[in-house]
Amino acid sequence: MIKYPRGGTSCQRVFCVVLVTCLPYLTSCSKKGDSPGQTATTGRVSPTYDGPAEWEYCTGPKAYSDSVTISGRAQYQYRETFYSSPSSGGLGSPSSPQAIRRAEVRATTSTGELMDCTETDDSGAFSLSLPRGDGLFTVSILSRANNQFLKATVFNAPEQNIIYSLNRQVVSSVSQDMGSVVALATTDDGLLGGAFNILDQMLKANDFIRSKAGNCGSIFSGCPNFTVAPKVRVYWEPGFDPGSYFESSSPLSFYLPGYRRLFILGGVSGDVNSSDTDHFDNSVIIHEYGHFLEDAVFVSDSPGGEHNGNKVIDPRLAWSEGWGNFFQAAVSGDSYYIDTVGNNSGSTSLIFRIDLEPNGASASNDRPAFDGEGNFREFSVTRLLFDLNDSASSDPSNDSDSVNDDFAGIWAALTHPSGFTKANLSFRDVGVLHNVAHNILSPNRDWSAIRLTEKHGNISTAFRKEYGQYVSSTVGGCSLSSSPYAISPYDSPIDNGSVATSHLLKNNDFYHYKHAGGPLNLVLHYKTPTGTEADLDLYVYNSTARYGVAEDVVAYGQEEPATATVGDVETESATATSLAAGDYLINVAVYTGNAAVGSDTEYELMVGGINLCPDTLP
């Protein structure tokens, strides 16, 4: 009897903002006419499209024998979030001008010849040299930085790679101060404030990491001191929904792993005042930048996919989204994760405003019910990280441990060569973080109290027991007669017997196995000593290992129990005639489609007649 679902679609691996579904089919965006709150959007091909090469970055000031100095101050507006109650609010009026910091500034002739270039300082101030005369020059502040503080460019679209530019013309007859040049938070200048707000949020993220981990090596052995993150390419256009690249039912922002490209939601069908936008939703911008850091600084195995912030999900996805949720709160210094729709020039509201401070049983959502379940819930991961990093005085009633201001410890664990960046590690989840922090970092970190509160795996010798525990062949070990594995079937009220509703913690065990290549014959022997016999199935996933996606399954066994008699040994086999050498995920699953899911069951796993046992990853 085949119980494994053969239908369904796969999800392109993109890291999306919370509460969305990612879908794989590309579409294009039609142009819309200009009207109040409407902007024209660019024709699209693909988020991976390679458009024109980016301009060469500023290489330093030029000198002229007879020159004038042109100075000024670059600024931008954003829209501030307001609240009429804890659960209602939105984006309000444009803010007072803020400094455009560490951005490139260029002076060019009418034909585009570069005459001088520089960068704004931390106050937005800049100074250029131009040849004295009656020449007319354009001073442009660009939405990019490539320096010791930030490496990022905000473009309009991959198909065009146009950099946003705040321009002012000047005649170079005398030295002069141009005063403030301001990018607005309205469509009056094309909503340039959005581009520079995105740029500044990424700078804030780098500033934050430098402040916490810039001297990491003096605290933790082997921790690299953070200087600046690698280059990221950001795509944002007023009125454009990046979700239209896919068959997404909801507007979305996302990060595209492997390409170092971040897409920020600019509106829907040209509308920027009443539709969902993210260019002033700093939580979303920094969340997505956090996904970029996963991809470019440490390593992520997230399969992407749907997550609604209140259910058990693949622990790799839970880790990835939990990290992004936490990172935005750490950078902003605010315990809330916020997403809005529209602004007060049209109509506005909150999509969500989630408080990350209350934890454990006091948490507003995504509360784990069982020990180890926190590894499978994104906001449990978020709260754990938030509690490790918050100050002792932030909310003592919700501070469940004695650890405070420990972003450096988190960062050290993430970047340690025996952690997320370890080359032969696979199926990374929060268990990797716990293992490195507790067992490898020097000095190590005691996060046990908050792990207990959030019900994360808390066995110091087996932090990966819940997911991705490495196993290897061990003669005579882990057999049914000596130290068998065990699983306790759970009759979930929402489980209809399908893979989609199977409880990933309670009714599944997952093991990381390295196959040398060639044939694979994996055997599962199991028995239920007392009670009602369980029905266990066996699956082998490839390294992508999207749970329940048939195309990722390379071998499986789904036979009914031969005798259905308590105490008898049952067998499942998963065989492949030829598999490439590499990493595979073994999944022992309780079949829950029967009238009774069964009682506590013991089992062993064997390859080539030799038992598989937990081992240290080589």
PLY file of the C-alpha trace (Angstrom):
ply
format ascii 1.0
element vertex 618
property float x
property float y
property float z
element edge 617
property int vertex1
property int vertex2
end_header
0.00 0.00 0.00
1.54 3.30 -1.11
0.88 5.99 1.47
3.30 8.63 0.24
1.65 11.56 -1.58
2.68 11.82 -5.22
0.97 15.13 -6.06
1.66 18.73 -5.14
4.08 21.39 -6.27
7.53 22.31 -5.13
8.53 25.71 -3.81
11.38 27.71 -5.30
14.00 28.29 -2.61
13.53 31.92 -1.72
13.57 33.44 1.75
10.31 35.35 2.09
8.93 37.72 4.63
6.76 35.95 7.22
3.17 34.91 6.52
3.49 34.26 2.81
3.66 31.31 0.46
6.43 31.09 -2.16
5.45 29.69 -5.54
7.59 28.86 -8.56
6.13 30.22 -11.80
7.48 33.40 -13.34
5.21 36.16 -14.57
5.70 39.68 -15.86
4.41 43.02 -14.64
2.48 45.33 -16.94
3.07 49.07 -16.87
0.64 51.37 -15.11
0.02 55.02 -15.82
1.02 57.77 -13.44
-1.59 59.23 -11.11
-1.52 60.28 -7.45
-0.21 57.29 -5.54
0.54 55.46 -8.82
3.93 54.92 -10.45
4.94 53.26 -13.70
6.72 49.93 -13.23
9.34 48.23 -15.33
8.74 45.18 -17.53
10.22 42.10 -15.87
11.81 38.87 -17.03
13.24 37.00 -14.02
14.73 37.75 -10.58
17.92 36.03 -11.75
18.24 38.10 -14.93
21.69 39.61 -15.51
21.17 43.15 -16.72
23.72 45.85 -17.62
26.94 45.96 -15.63
26.98 48.29 -12.63
28.90 51.55 -12.97
32.41 51.53 -11.57
32.40 52.82 -8.03
34.03 56.08 -6.96
37.82 55.74 -6.77
38.55 58.94 -4.89
38.62 62.74 -5.25
40.12 64.55 -8.22
42.32 67.65 -8.08
42.18 70.74 -10.29
44.71 73.60 -10.49
41.94 76.15 -10.09
39.02 74.60 -8.24
35.99 75.41 -6.17
34.54 73.39 -3.32
30.91 72.31 -3.51
29.54 71.04 -0.22
26.13 69.93 0.94
24.17 67.58 3.10
22.28 64.56 1.72
19.08 63.60 3.52
16.02 61.42 3.08
12.53 61.14 4.48
10.79 57.96 5.58
7.30 57.34 6.90
7.01 56.69 10.60
4.85 53.93 12.06
1.99 55.07 14.27
-0.35 53.16 16.57
-3.90 54.04 17.56
-3.98 50.88 19.70
-1.62 47.95 20.25
-3.17 46.14 17.27
-4.03 48.98 14.91
-1.99 51.65 13.17
0.05 52.02 10.02
2.47 54.33 8.25
2.01 58.02 8.92
3.35 61.24 7.50
6.85 61.75 6.08
9.47 62.10 8.78
11.86 64.96 9.36
14.92 64.62 7.09
17.47 61.97 8.09
21.10 61.74 7.00
21.96 59.71 3.91
25.08 58.15 5.37
28.15 56.64 3.70
26.66 56.87 0.19
28.47 57.65 -3.04
28.32 61.21 -4.43
29.28 62.06 -8.01
29.60 65.28 -9.99
29.16 64.93 -13.75
28.89 67.09 -16.85
25.84 67.21 -19.10
27.42 64.46 -21.19
27.98 62.21 -18.17
31.71 62.77 -17.75
32.74 62.17 -14.14
34.43 65.25 -12.66
34.71 64.25 -9.01
33.33 61.76 -6.54
33.24 61.21 -2.80
31.04 59.72 -0.09
28.76 61.25 2.50
29.92 61.05 6.10
27.85 59.85 9.04
25.93 63.14 9.12
25.20 63.06 5.38
27.72 65.84 4.64
29.84 65.76 1.51
32.36 67.94 -0.32
33.42 67.91 -3.98
36.07 69.73 -6.03
35.16 71.13 -9.45
37.09 73.27 -11.94
36.31 76.94 -11.47
34.24 78.45 -14.28
30.71 78.81 -15.56
30.21 75.10 -16.19
26.94 73.45 -15.15
27.37 70.19 -13.26
25.01 67.65 -11.76
25.70 66.54 -8.21
24.19 63.09 -7.62
23.83 61.15 -4.38
23.52 57.50 -5.36
21.70 54.67 -3.61
24.82 52.62 -3.08
27.89 52.25 -0.89
31.06 50.22 -1.31
33.25 51.06 1.64
34.31 49.93 5.09
30.82 50.64 6.44
28.49 49.07 3.85
28.64 47.24 0.55
25.25 47.48 -1.14
23.47 48.91 -4.16
19.75 49.61 -4.47
18.67 49.14 -8.10
15.27 49.41 -9.76
15.20 46.03 -11.54
17.61 43.26 -12.61
16.62 43.87 -16.21
17.90 47.49 -16.10
20.17 47.85 -13.03
19.39 51.56 -12.71
20.74 53.07 -9.49
18.55 55.63 -7.76
19.98 59.13 -7.78
19.16 62.30 -5.84
20.30 65.15 -8.11
21.00 68.85 -7.81
22.58 71.10 -10.46
25.30 73.60 -9.63
27.42 76.18 -11.47
31.08 76.02 -10.42
31.83 79.74 -10.50
32.47 79.96 -6.74
32.79 77.67 -3.75
29.38 77.14 -2.22
27.28 75.18 0.21
24.29 73.61 -1.51
22.55 73.09 1.82
20.30 70.08 2.28
19.33 67.88 -0.65
16.37 65.75 0.43
14.93 62.53 -1.02
11.19 62.62 -0.33
8.87 59.96 1.07
6.20 60.88 -1.49
5.83 60.38 -5.23
6.77 64.03 -5.84
10.33 62.95 -6.65
9.63 59.33 -7.48
9.62 58.20 -3.84
13.41 58.40 -3.63
13.19 58.32 0.15
12.30 54.63 -0.14
15.57 53.74 -1.85
17.68 55.62 0.69
15.73 54.23 3.64
16.47 50.72 2.39
20.15 51.63 2.06
20.29 53.11 5.55
18.65 50.07 7.18
21.40 47.86 5.79
24.00 50.31 7.07
22.35 50.19 10.50
22.59 46.40 10.38
26.33 46.56 9.66
26.83 49.22 12.33
25.04 47.00 14.84
27.12 43.91 14.09
30.33 45.96 14.25
29.30 47.30 17.65
28.64 43.80 19.00
31.08 41.56 17.10
33.74 43.92 15.77
36.03 42.67 18.52
34.65 39.14 18.63
38.07 37.49 18.44
39.11 38.98 21.78
36.07 37.38 23.45
35.79 34.01 21.71
38.67 31.94 20.42
38.57 31.71 16.64
35.77 34.23 16.15
36.51 36.53 13.18
36.17 40.22 14.00
33.34 41.64 11.94
34.19 44.57 9.67
31.63 44.79 6.89
29.31 42.30 5.18
29.89 41.28 1.55
28.20 43.12 -1.31
24.43 42.71 -1.72
22.30 43.80 -4.65
18.88 45.12 -3.67
16.01 45.51 -6.12
13.14 47.85 -5.36
10.80 49.83 -7.55
7.86 52.00 -6.43
4.61 50.22 -7.26
6.20 46.85 -8.09
5.47 43.60 -6.26
8.40 41.14 -6.50
5.86 38.39 -5.87
4.68 38.90 -9.44
7.81 37.04 -10.53
6.00 34.03 -9.06
2.42 32.87 -8.70
2.17 34.48 -5.28
-1.28 35.28 -3.97
0.19 37.87 -1.60
2.62 40.74 -2.23
6.03 39.93 -0.81
9.65 40.82 -0.25
12.24 38.06 -0.51
15.91 37.18 -0.61
17.18 34.95 -3.43
19.88 32.64 -2.04
22.87 31.90 -4.21
22.49 35.21 -6.05
22.97 37.66 -3.18
19.89 39.52 -4.37
17.29 41.04 -2.11
13.88 42.12 -3.47
11.84 44.67 -1.51
8.12 45.19 -2.07
7.40 48.62 -3.59
3.63 48.33 -3.91
1.12 46.58 -6.11
0.20 47.42 -9.72
1.73 50.87 -9.44
0.00 51.81 -6.18
2.27 53.00 -3.36
-0.18 54.63 -0.93
-2.89 52.05 -0.24
-1.31 48.71 -1.18
1.23 46.69 0.76
4.72 48.20 0.61
7.92 47.42 2.51
10.33 50.26 1.68
9.47 51.94 5.00
8.81 48.69 6.89
12.22 48.49 8.51
11.41 45.17 10.19
10.96 43.57 6.79
14.03 45.17 5.20
16.36 44.06 8.00
14.69 40.63 8.19
15.49 40.03 4.53
19.01 41.41 4.98
19.37 38.84 7.76
18.66 36.14 5.17
21.42 37.61 3.02
23.83 37.30 5.96
22.84 33.64 6.33
23.74 33.05 2.71
26.86 35.19 2.45
28.48 35.09 5.91
27.40 31.79 7.43
25.43 29.02 5.70
21.73 28.26 5.41
20.00 25.02 4.48
16.49 26.48 4.58
14.26 24.82 1.99
12.06 27.93 1.83
8.31 27.53 1.70
5.19 28.49 3.57
5.28 29.67 7.17
2.45 31.39 8.99
4.24 32.07 12.26
2.09 29.75 14.32
2.74 26.11 13.48
5.34 23.35 13.48
7.47 23.64 10.33
10.70 22.25 8.91
13.30 23.18 11.56
15.68 24.52 8.91
12.98 26.96 7.81
12.11 27.69 11.45
15.75 28.55 12.14
16.09 30.75 9.07
12.89 32.73 9.65
13.47 32.85 13.39
16.91 34.34 12.80
15.50 36.98 10.43
12.74 37.90 12.89
15.28 38.23 15.69
17.88 40.12 13.69
15.52 42.93 12.77
14.58 43.37 16.43
18.22 43.36 17.54
19.22 46.00 14.98
16.20 48.24 15.58
16.34 47.88 19.36
12.58 47.22 19.35
10.90 44.07 20.64
8.25 44.17 17.91
8.17 42.69 14.45
5.99 44.97 12.32
4.54 44.92 8.82
2.16 47.54 7.43
-0.07 48.21 4.43
-0.23 51.59 2.69
0.30 54.96 4.36
-1.78 57.92 5.46
-1.65 59.51 2.02
-3.98 56.68 1.01
-5.21 54.04 3.44
-3.07 52.24 5.98
-3.20 49.45 8.55
-1.04 46.90 10.34
-0.62 43.45 8.83
0.90 42.31 12.10
2.69 43.66 15.14
4.19 40.78 17.08
5.78 41.31 20.48
8.89 39.15 20.79
9.44 39.86 24.49
6.92 37.50 26.18
8.27 33.96 26.05
7.32 30.44 27.00
3.71 30.11 28.12
3.31 33.91 27.98
4.14 34.11 24.27
1.41 35.46 22.02
1.89 32.87 19.27
3.88 29.85 18.11
4.12 28.32 21.59
5.75 24.87 21.65
3.78 22.17 23.44
6.42 19.44 23.74
10.09 19.32 24.71
12.10 19.80 21.53
9.22 21.35 19.60
10.70 24.84 19.87
13.28 23.79 17.26
10.38 23.45 14.81
8.70 26.83 15.49
10.09 30.03 14.00
8.92 32.43 16.70
10.21 30.12 19.41
13.61 30.42 17.74
13.07 34.19 17.53
12.20 34.53 21.21
15.13 32.41 22.30
17.59 34.59 20.39
15.85 37.77 21.51
16.03 36.73 25.17
19.73 35.97 24.84
20.38 39.42 23.42
18.04 41.65 25.40
19.15 43.75 28.33
18.54 42.67 31.90
16.18 45.61 32.38
14.14 45.30 29.15
11.36 43.24 30.75
12.50 41.24 33.79
9.16 39.41 33.95
9.91 37.82 30.58
13.65 37.30 30.98
13.86 33.58 31.65
17.63 33.33 32.03
20.66 35.18 33.33
22.13 35.74 29.85
21.91 39.27 28.47
23.41 41.24 25.58
24.91 38.09 24.07
24.76 38.89 20.36
28.52 38.35 20.27
27.99 34.81 21.55
25.31 34.17 18.94
27.52 35.59 16.19
30.54 33.60 17.35
28.51 30.39 17.22
27.19 31.23 13.76
30.60 31.98 12.27
32.66 29.33 14.08
34.45 26.99 11.62
32.97 23.96 13.42
29.44 25.36 13.19
27.26 26.60 10.36
30.24 27.16 8.06
31.60 23.63 8.47
31.89 22.26 4.94
30.53 18.75 5.52
27.66 19.81 7.79
24.14 19.47 6.39
20.52 20.05 7.40
21.39 23.05 9.57
18.87 24.10 12.21
18.97 25.81 15.60
20.41 22.62 17.09
23.70 23.47 15.38
23.75 26.83 17.15
23.10 25.20 20.53
25.81 22.60 20.00
28.48 25.11 19.00
27.58 27.58 21.75
27.55 24.95 24.51
30.18 22.43 23.41
32.62 24.17 21.07
32.88 27.90 21.79
35.59 28.99 24.17
34.35 30.23 26.56
31.15 28.26 26.08
27.65 29.68 26.58
25.09 28.42 29.07
21.71 28.96 27.41
20.01 26.05 29.15
17.40 28.12 31.01
15.98 29.78 27.91
16.12 26.47 26.03
13.92 24.99 28.73
11.51 27.93 28.58
11.16 27.69 24.80
11.24 23.86 24.79
14.28 23.50 22.55
16.32 20.32 22.55
18.36 20.59 25.75
20.50 17.45 25.89
24.04 18.81 25.82
25.44 15.64 24.25
22.77 15.50 21.54
21.57 18.97 20.54
20.76 17.62 17.09
18.64 14.76 18.37
15.45 16.46 17.16
16.64 16.86 13.58
19.64 15.98 11.45
21.59 13.92 13.99
24.60 12.43 12.23
24.76 8.62 12.12
27.39 6.21 10.81
27.89 2.45 10.63
28.77 0.90 14.00
29.19 -2.86 14.31
26.97 -4.20 17.10
25.64 -0.80 18.18
22.15 0.68 18.44
20.43 -2.64 17.83
16.94 -3.67 18.86
18.50 -5.79 21.60
20.90 -3.10 22.82
20.28 0.67 22.95
17.60 0.89 20.26
16.10 4.12 18.97
12.61 4.91 20.21
9.61 6.85 18.98
6.33 7.58 20.79
3.50 7.98 18.27
1.30 11.02 18.82
-2.36 11.08 17.88
-2.58 14.71 16.83
-6.09 16.20 16.61
-5.21 17.91 13.32
-3.53 14.89 11.71
-5.60 13.37 8.90
-3.02 10.72 8.06
-1.28 12.69 5.34
2.34 13.78 5.23
1.14 17.39 5.24
-0.35 17.06 8.73
2.21 14.73 10.30
3.76 16.18 13.47
7.39 16.70 12.48
8.73 16.25 16.00
6.49 13.62 17.57
5.83 11.33 14.61
9.13 11.66 12.77
12.82 11.09 13.44
15.46 12.53 11.10
19.08 11.43 10.67
21.96 12.76 8.59
23.71 9.97 6.69
26.74 10.31 4.41
26.58 7.82 1.55
29.82 6.82 -0.13
28.11 6.34 -3.50
26.63 3.37 -5.32
23.79 1.10 -4.17
21.96 1.80 -0.92
20.02 -0.78 1.06
18.65 0.81 4.22
16.68 -1.46 6.55
14.42 -0.50 9.45
13.55 -3.15 12.05
11.00 -2.14 14.67
8.78 -3.56 17.36
6.11 -2.26 19.72
6.64 -4.10 23.03
3.19 -3.39 24.53
-0.09 -1.70 23.67
-1.06 -1.19 20.02
1.47 -1.89 17.30
2.67 1.15 15.40
3.17 1.29 11.64
6.52 2.87 10.78
7.59 3.96 7.32
11.06 4.73 6.01
12.16 7.49 3.62
15.51 8.65 2.31
15.67 12.26 1.11
18.32 13.94 -1.00
20.29 16.87 0.41
17.49 19.36 -0.33
15.14 17.22 1.77
11.89 19.13 1.44
9.59 17.16 3.71
6.68 15.62 1.84
8.01 16.56 -1.61
8.15 13.35 -3.65
10.85 14.53 -6.03
13.30 14.82 -3.11
12.73 11.20 -2.00
15.36 8.83 -3.42
14.20 5.65 -1.67
11.36 4.59 0.61
9.62 1.68 2.31
5.92 1.79 3.20
4.84 -1.79 3.81
2.04 -2.64 6.20
3.20 -4.50 9.33
3.51 -8.17 8.43
1.71 -9.52 11.50
0.29 -6.49 13.35
1.15 -8.40 16.53
2.59 -6.58 19.52
6.16 -7.68 20.20
6.85 -8.97 16.70
9.71 -7.46 14.73
8.53 -5.64 11.59
10.72 -4.61 8.66
10.86 -1.77 6.15
13.46 -1.47 3.41
14.46 1.52 1.31
16.60 0.53 -1.65
18.28 2.49 -4.42
20.37 0.80 -7.11
22.71 3.76 -7.48
23.04 6.96 -5.47
25.66 9.66 -5.81
28.02 10.13 -2.91
26.77 12.81 -0.58
24.47 13.82 2.24
21.08 12.19 2.73
18.34 12.59 5.31
16.84 9.41 6.73
13.26 9.84 7.95
11.58 7.28 10.19
7.90 8.22 10.19
4.83 7.01 12.04
1.97 6.32 9.64
-1.04 8.01 11.25
-3.76 7.01 8.79
-4.83 3.98 10.83
-7.54 4.02 13.48
-4.83 3.94 16.17
-1.36 5.42 15.73
0.23 2.85 18.01
2.25 2.77 21.22
5.88 3.41 22.13
8.05 1.66 19.56
11.72 0.67 19.41
13.73 0.42 16.21
17.13 0.01 14.61
18.54 1.20 11.29
21.00 -0.83 9.23
22.98 -0.27 6.03
24.65 -3.31 4.49
23.81 -5.32 7.59
25.59 -2.91 9.96
23.74 -0.73 12.46
23.67 3.05 12.17
24.43 4.90 15.41
24.82 8.55 16.44
28.36 9.71 15.80
30.49 12.84 15.75
30.45 14.49 12.35
33.93 14.07 10.86
0 1
1 2
2 3
3 4
4 5
5 6
6 7
7 8
8 9
9 10
10 11
11 12
12 13
13 14
14 15
15 16
16 17
17 18
18 19
19 20
20 21
21 22
22 23
23 24
24 25
25 26
26 27
27 28
28 29
29 30
30 31
31 32
32 33
33 34
34 35
35 36
36 37
37 38
38 39
39 40
40 41
41 42
42 43
43 44
44 45
45 46
46 47
47 48
48 49
49 50
50 51
51 52
52 53
53 54
54 55
55 56
56 57
57 58
58 59
59 60
60 61
61 62
62 63
63 64
64 65
65 66
66 67
67 68
68 69
69 70
70 71
71 72
72 73
73 74
74 75
75 76
76 77
77 78
78 79
79 80
80 81
81 82
82 83
83 84
84 85
85 86
86 87
87 88
88 89
89 90
90 91
91 92
92 93
93 94
94 95
95 96
96 97
97 98
98 99
99 100
100 101
101 102
102 103
103 104
104 105
105 106
106 107
107 108
108 109
109 110
110 111
111 112
112 113
113 114
114 115
115 116
116 117
117 118
118 119
119 120
120 121
121 122
122 123
123 124
124 125
125 126
126 127
127 128
128 129
129 130
130 131
131 132
132 133
133 134
134 135
135 136
136 137
137 138
138 139
139 140
140 141
141 142
142 143
143 144
144 145
145 146
146 147
147 148
148 149
149 150
150 151
151 152
152 153
153 154
154 155
155 156
156 157
157 158
158 159
159 160
160 161
161 162
162 163
163 164
164 165
165 166
166 167
167 168
168 169
169 170
170 171
171 172
172 173
173 174
174 175
175 176
176 177
177 178
178 179
179 180
180 181
181 182
182 183
183 184
184 185
185 186
186 187
187 188
188 189
189 190
190 191
191 192
192 193
193 194
194 195
195 196
196 197
197 198
198 199
199 200
200 201
201 202
202 203
203 204
204 205
205 206
206 207
207 208
208 209
209 210
210 211
211 212
212 213
213 214
214 215
215 216
216 217
217 218
218 219
219 220
220 221
221 222
222 223
223 224
224 225
225 226
226 227
227 228
228 229
229 230
230 231
231 232
232 233
233 234
234 235
235 236
236 237
237 238
238 239
239 240
240 241
241 242
242 243
243 244
244 245
245 246
246 247
247 248
248 249
249 250
250 251
251 252
252 253
253 254
254 255
255 256
256 257
257 258
258 259
259 260
260 261
261 262
262 263
263 264
264 265
265 266
266 267
267 268
268 269
269 270
270 271
271 272
272 273
273 274
274 275
275 276
276 277
277 278
278 279
279 280
280 281
281 282
282 283
283 284
284 285
285 286
286 287
287 288
288 289
289 290
290 291
291 292
292 293
293 294
294 295
295 296
296 297
297 298
298 299
299 300
300 301
301 302
302 303
303 304
304 305
305 306
306 307
307 308
308 309
309 310
310 311
311 312
312 313
313 314
314 315
315 316
316 317
317 318
318 319
319 320
320 321
321 322
322 323
323 324
324 325
325 326
326 327
327 328
328 329
329 330
330 331
331 332
332 333
333 334
334 335
335 336
336 337
337 338
338 339
339 340
340 341
341 342
342 343
343 344
344 345
345 346
346 347
347 348
348 349
349 350
350 351
351 352
352 353
353 354
354 355
355 356
356 357
357 358
358 359
359 360
360 361
361 362
362 363
363 364
364 365
365 366
366 367
367 368
368 369
369 370
370 371
371 372
372 373
373 374
374 375
375 376
376 377
377 378
378 379
379 380
380 381
381 382
382 383
383 384
384 385
385 386
386 387
387 388
388 389
389 390
390 391
391 392
392 393
393 394
394 395
395 396
396 397
397 398
398 399
399 400
400 401
401 402
402 403
403 404
404 405
405 406
406 407
407 408
408 409
409 410
410 411
411 412
412 413
413 414
414 415
415 416
416 417
417 418
418 419
419 420
420 421
421 422
422 423
423 424
424 425
425 426
426 427
427 428
428 429
429 430
430 431
431 432
432 433
433 434
434 435
435 436
436 437
437 438
438 439
439 440
440 441
441 442
442 443
443 444
444 445
445 446
446 447
447 448
448 449
449 450
450 451
451 452
452 453
453 454
454 455
455 456
456 457
457 458
458 459
459 460
460 461
461 462
462 463
463 464
464 465
465 466
466 467
467 468
468 469
469 470
470 471
471 472
472 473
473 474
474 475
475 476
476 477
477 478
478 479
479 480
480 481
481 482
482 483
483 484
484 485
485 486
486 487
487 488
488 489
489 490
490 491
491 492
492 493
493 494
494 495
495 496
496 497
497 498
498 499
499 500
500 501
501 502
502 503
503 504
504 505
505 506
506 507
507 508
508 509
509 510
510 511
511 512
512 513
513 514
514 515
515 516
516 517
517 518
518 519
519 520
520 521
521 522
522 523
523 524
524 525
525 526
526 527
527 528
528 529
529 530
530 531
531 532
532 533
533 534
534 535
535 536
536 537
537 538
538 539
539 540
540 541
541 542
542 543
543 544
544 545
545 546
546 547
547 548
548 549
549 550
550 551
551 552
552 553
553 554
554 555
555 556
556 557
557 558
558 559
559 560
560 561
561 562
562 563
563 564
564 565
565 566
566 567
567 568
568 569
569 570
570 571
571 572
572 573
573 574
574 575
575 576
576 577
577 578
578 579
579 580
580 581
581 582
582 583
583 584
584 585
585 586
586 587
587 588
588 589
589 590
590 591
591 592
592 593
593 594
594 595
595 596
596 597
597 598
598 599
599 600
600 601
601 602
602 603
603 604
604 605
605 606
606 607
607 608
608 609
609 610
610 611
611 612
612 613
613 614
614 615
615 616
616 617
